[in-house]
Amino acid sequence: MSIEIDILNGDAAWPIAQPLLSAVWGRGAAEKPSWSHVKWAHADLRVLIETPEDGLVCHVGIYFRTITWNGQKAHVGGIGGVCTREDRRGRGYATMAIDAAVHTMRANEAVRFAILFCEPHNVAFYEARKWRAFTGDIYCEQPEGRARFTDLAPYLFDIVRAPTLGIIDLCGLPW
Ligand SMILES: CC(C)(COP(=O)(O)OP(=O)(O)OC[C@H]1O[C@@H](n2cnc3c(N)ncnc32)[C@H](O)[C@@H]1OP(=O)(O)O)[C@@H](O)C(=O)NCCC(=O)NCCS
């Protein structure tokens, strides 16, 4: 079976990604998540995995941002919106798409580390892929102003080196 992995501009690829994201998290989703009030950033790039038989089966959004860690600026990559079509899970698609996202970040020499935010039930998935818990505090922007972000757990991945402690300010909307 052939698969195609594309990395496209985030806004341009939104119409392609949107039906899959809606199926996983939209109104049709089984439960409203606890973080449904959060205003999210839009992905800069999107990894899309498609097969000739099924079309789009997996999506990962990629974000680039200059954040601060303990007040020092650092350029980081983010991933978000990681999802695989429900009936096509367990085939390695998300692993492949995350690898493609990390590869894309590595190609950007300024990126020091990668950040994602996940629900407790997905922690084991990311820990098995060498993402590590960040035990410090995360701040971000929301429409009402700067706020501490506690809705999801931060996990970091070494590109050069990721911190485990301290204060990260995302300097913008979360992803
Ligand atoms: C999590 C998700 C993206 C995985 O997609 P996938 O394409 O099935 O992932 P892969 O095929 O690459 O990896 C599957 C492996 O991860 C494991 N896995 C999947 N979800 C897991 C979880 N929540 N915790 C621990 N392991 C998990 C599977 O058991 C499988 O293990 P195996 O390879 O030993 O059989 C998919 O289940 C999904 O879309 N979930 C809903 C959306 C979501 O929660 N996204 C994460 C947002 S942070």
The ligand as an ORCA input file, in Angstrom:
! r2SCAN-3c Opt
* xyz 0 1
  C      -3.198      9.065     19.567
  C      -3.378      8.826     18.057
  C      -3.003     10.084     17.300
  C      -2.461      7.663     17.634
  O      -2.574      7.500     16.231
  P      -2.124      6.162     15.482
  O      -1.982      6.490     14.043
  O      -2.994      5.047     15.869
  O      -0.684      5.952     16.144
  P       0.444      4.908     15.683
  O      -0.189      3.880     14.807
  O       1.604      5.650     15.191
  O       0.859      4.297     17.073
  C       0.009      3.370     17.639
  C       0.674      2.810     18.887
  O       0.507      3.762     19.942
  C      -0.251      3.167     20.953
  N      -1.153      4.171     21.475
  C      -2.138      4.814     20.841
  N      -2.766      5.656     21.673
  C      -2.131      5.522     22.854
  C      -2.310      6.118     24.119
  N      -3.263      7.012     24.327
  N      -1.471      5.749     25.121
  C      -0.507      4.839     24.929
  N      -0.298      4.235     23.741
  C      -1.107      4.578     22.733
  C      -1.027      2.052     20.292
  O      -1.379      1.079     21.234
  C      -0.006      1.530     19.312
  O       0.947      0.754     19.950
  P       1.731     -0.423     19.148
  O       2.479      0.249     18.046
  O       2.609     -0.998     20.203
  O       0.649     -1.308     18.656
  C      -4.841      8.397     17.746
  O      -5.239      7.412     18.650
  C      -5.843      9.548     17.767
  O      -6.079     10.196     16.763
  N      -6.462      9.773     18.932
  C      -7.483     10.831     19.082
  C      -6.891     12.201     19.031
  C      -5.839     12.409     20.090
  O      -6.023     12.127     21.276
  N      -4.684     12.935     19.644
  C      -3.558     13.250     20.492
  C      -3.591     14.701     20.789
  S      -2.271     15.163     21.884
*
